[in-house]
Amino acid sequence: MSSRSTRASNAIDRLKQRSGNPGWSMSITGSGHFFLTEGPGKPPLCPPMELDEFVAFVNAQGPQTPKRISKNDVEFEKQLVKKPPKA
């Protein structure tokens, strides 16, 4: 399996985990474009896309997982807030 299809299939695996639907599937056209279906034999849910566009499309589907934020990230964000100018 090429790295292109591995990257796309990893995006499908993440979608399956997020949505709880094991039926998601991808297909590759003869020209190397990808499209998403809800299962084998079902109609495509998007037009054939290049790899980067396809991965972004799949990542936007289904429920999104909240981004993990550490205590250090929270403290850093607080430091980025500008303080009001002194009068």
N, C-alpha and C positions, 0 to 999 in steps of 0.2 A: 504494500500500500504506500502510495507516495505521501510526502509530508503535506501536500495540498489537501488530499482527502482526509488525512489524519486530523488536521486542524479543523476541517468542516465536521467530521464525525464527532470530535470532542465537543464542538458547539451543540450538536444534536444531543449528545449524552447529557450535557448540562441542562438542556431544555427538558429532557425526559425527567431528570431529577427534580427540577423546580416545579414542573407541572403535575408530576405524578402520573403522566400519560406515557406508557411505554410504547405506544404506537407511532410516535413521530419517526419520520424516515426522510432520507435525502436521496436524490438521484443525481447522476452526473451525465450530462449530454455528451455527445461525440465530440463537441468542440471544447469540452472541458469546463462548461458552466454547470452550476449547481442549482437545484430547486428543492423546496421543502414540501412534503406531503404529510397528511395525518396518518398515513399507513400505506403499505404496499398496494398498488392498484387504485389508489384514490387520486382525485385530480390535484394538480399542483396548486399550492397556496401563494405562489409568487412566480414571476417570470424567471427564466434562467438568468443567473447572476454570476459575476466574477467572484473569486474566493473571498476577498476582503468585504465586499458588499454583502455576500451571503452570510458570512459569520456575524456581521453587525445586525443583519435582519433577524437571524435566529436568536441572537442574544437579546433582542428587544421583545421577543415573543414570550408569552406566559408570565407568571408571577415573577417579580424580581426579588433577588435576595438582598437583604440590607447589607450595606458595606460595613465591615468590621472596623471599629475605631478604637484605638488604644488610648490609655490615659495620657500618654505623651502627645498624641495627635490633638486631643482636646486642649491641653495646655498650650500647644503651639498655635492653635487657632485663636485662643484668647489673646496671645501676644501679637497676632496680626491685626487685631482691631485697633484702629487709630484712636488715640486719646484726644478729647476735645482740646483746642488751643487754650492756653492760659490767658486770662484777661489782663 
